[in-house]
Amino acid sequence: MITYDIATKSDLNQLSELEKDVFEKHVAFSKKDWHKLLQNKRVMIHVVRDKEKIIADIVIVKFKLLRWIYSLAVAKAYQRKGHARRFLTQLLFFRKKCIFVLEVASDNIPAIKLYRSVGFETIALLKDYYGPKQDAYRMMKK
Ligand SMILES: CC(C)(COP(=O)(O)OP(=O)(O)OC[C@H]1O[C@@H](n2cnc3c(N)ncnc32)[C@H](O)[C@@H]1OP(=O)(O)O)[C@@H](O)C(=O)NCCC(=O)NCCS
């Protein structure tokens, strides 16, 4: 059974494991990073669970009506099954007054297609954002 909720400190290990599954080591949040994120009052960590297991997370930083999508990950075994689209669609639906922004690597085609499919538009090209020749797009959804 798939459920949606907010992560708590007891999810630290699972969030860390999911991160290792999805991201390369040099970009993945460490356990210490997750610990800090879980303590930060401006940060909401939304998760999708399959029974008890966390299969996806979205890290959102709040500032007034602005919501910055800081990270999004779906476990490899659960990718390409519509989880990210349903997850995002639900988040956006319940926060219609908010403005969402995010940055995505310009070569991350799966993520760019996903964000476009739920209504995000590219508002800027950020040259060398992730390092030399590693550009990003800033995308926004009002
Ligand atoms: C990007 C990511 C979150 C997508 O999650 P997902 O649950 O697999 O995505 P969905 O199944 O909901 O797919 C929604 C749409 O995204 C696009 N998409 C997703 N994966 C894709 C892929 N591998 N190749 C091309 N398009 C893809 C498609 O347009 C898809 O719609 P379609 O299936 O109708 O064609 C997932 O691949 C992931 O965790 N990637 C690694 C981490 C990452 O890049 N995060 C984003 C950082 S900004």
The ligand as an SDF file (V2000), in Angstrom:
LIG
                    3D

 48 50  0  0  0  0  0  0  0  0999 V2000
   13.5950   12.1020  -12.0180 C   0  0  0  0  0  0  0  0  0  0  0  0
   12.8540   11.0640  -11.1480 C   0  0  0  0  0  0  0  0  0  0  0  0
   12.4980   11.7310   -9.8230 C   0  0  0  0  0  0  0  0  0  0  0  0
   11.5770   10.6230  -11.8800 C   0  0  0  0  0  0  0  0  0  0  0  0
   10.8570    9.7680  -11.0270 O   0  0  0  0  0  0  0  0  0  0  0  0
    9.8420    8.6450  -11.6090 P   0  0  0  0  0  0  0  0  0  0  0  0
    8.9470    8.2310  -10.5000 O   0  0  0  0  0  0  0  0  0  0  0  0
   10.6380    7.6010  -12.2880 O   0  0  0  0  0  0  0  0  0  0  0  0
    9.0460    9.4930  -12.6950 O   0  0  0  0  0  0  0  0  0  0  0  0
    7.5820    9.1680  -13.2760 P   0  0  0  0  0  0  0  0  0  0  0  0
    7.4710    7.6890  -13.4690 O   0  0  0  0  0  0  0  0  0  0  0  0
    6.5600    9.8360  -12.4370 O   0  0  0  0  0  0  0  0  0  0  0  0
    7.6770    9.8350  -14.7110 O   0  0  0  0  0  0  0  0  0  0  0  0
    7.0290   11.0620  -15.0330 C   0  0  0  0  0  0  0  0  0  0  0  0
    7.5750   11.5620  -16.3520 C   0  0  0  0  0  0  0  0  0  0  0  0
    8.9500   11.9390  -16.2020 O   0  0  0  0  0  0  0  0  0  0  0  0
    9.6740   11.6020  -17.4060 C   0  0  0  0  0  0  0  0  0  0  0  0
   10.6500   10.5510  -17.1030 N   0  0  0  0  0  0  0  0  0  0  0  0
   10.8130    9.8950  -15.9390 C   0  0  0  0  0  0  0  0  0  0  0  0
   11.8510    9.0250  -16.0430 N   0  0  0  0  0  0  0  0  0  0  0  0
   12.3250    9.1350  -17.2970 C   0  0  0  0  0  0  0  0  0  0  0  0
   13.3950    8.5210  -18.0020 C   0  0  0  0  0  0  0  0  0  0  0  0
   14.1880    7.6090  -17.4270 N   0  0  0  0  0  0  0  0  0  0  0  0
   13.6300    8.9090  -19.2780 N   0  0  0  0  0  0  0  0  0  0  0  0
   12.8660    9.8420  -19.8740 C   0  0  0  0  0  0  0  0  0  0  0  0
   11.8130   10.4580  -19.2580 N   0  0  0  0  0  0  0  0  0  0  0  0
   11.5650   10.1200  -17.9930 C   0  0  0  0  0  0  0  0  0  0  0  0
    8.6520   11.0950  -18.3930 C   0  0  0  0  0  0  0  0  0  0  0  0
    8.1630   12.2310  -19.1100 O   0  0  0  0  0  0  0  0  0  0  0  0
    7.5840   10.5420  -17.4750 C   0  0  0  0  0  0  0  0  0  0  0  0
    6.3270   10.4780  -18.0780 O   0  0  0  0  0  0  0  0  0  0  0  0
    5.9130    9.1950  -18.9870 P   0  0  0  0  0  0  0  0  0  0  0  0
    6.2610    7.9750  -18.1510 O   0  0  0  0  0  0  0  0  0  0  0  0
    4.4480    9.4050  -19.1750 O   0  0  0  0  0  0  0  0  0  0  0  0
    6.7280    9.2840  -20.2160 O   0  0  0  0  0  0  0  0  0  0  0  0
   13.7310    9.7870  -10.9150 C   0  0  0  0  0  0  0  0  0  0  0  0
   14.1950    9.3160  -12.1680 O   0  0  0  0  0  0  0  0  0  0  0  0
   14.9170   10.0020   -9.9950 C   0  0  0  0  0  0  0  0  0  0  0  0
   14.8080    9.8680   -8.7690 O   0  0  0  0  0  0  0  0  0  0  0  0
   16.0630   10.3510  -10.6150 N   0  0  0  0  0  0  0  0  0  0  0  0
   17.3170   10.5440   -9.8630 C   0  0  0  0  0  0  0  0  0  0  0  0
   17.2800   11.7670   -8.9880 C   0  0  0  0  0  0  0  0  0  0  0  0
   16.9630   13.0310   -9.7570 C   0  0  0  0  0  0  0  0  0  0  0  0
   17.4350   13.2540  -10.8710 O   0  0  0  0  0  0  0  0  0  0  0  0
   16.1600   13.8970   -9.1090 N   0  0  0  0  0  0  0  0  0  0  0  0
   15.7930   15.1720   -9.6460 C   0  0  0  0  0  0  0  0  0  0  0  0
   16.8260   16.1700   -9.2840 C   0  0  0  0  0  0  0  0  0  0  0  0
   16.3070   17.8120   -9.7370 S   0  0  0  0  0  0  0  0  0  0  0  0
  1  2  1  0
  2  3  1  0
  2  4  1  0
  2 36  1  0
  4  5  1  0
  5  6  1  0
  6  7  2  0
  6  8  1  0
  6  9  1  0
  9 10  1  0
 10 11  2  0
 10 12  1  0
 10 13  1  0
 13 14  1  0
 14 15  1  0
 15 16  1  0
 15 30  1  0
 16 17  1  0
 17 18  1  0
 17 28  1  0
 18 19  1  0
 18 27  1  0
 19 20  2  0
 20 21  1  0
 21 22  1  0
 21 27  2  0
 22 23  1  0
 22 24  2  0
 24 25  1  0
 25 26  2  0
 26 27  1  0
 28 29  1  0
 28 30  1  0
 30 31  1  0
 31 32  1  0
 32 33  2  0
 32 34  1  0
 32 35  1  0
 36 37  1  0
 36 38  1  0
 38 39  2  0
 38 40  1  0
 40 41  1  0
 41 42  1  0
 42 43  1  0
 43 44  2  0
 43 45  1  0
 45 46  1  0
 46 47  1  0
 47 48  1  0
M  END
$$$$
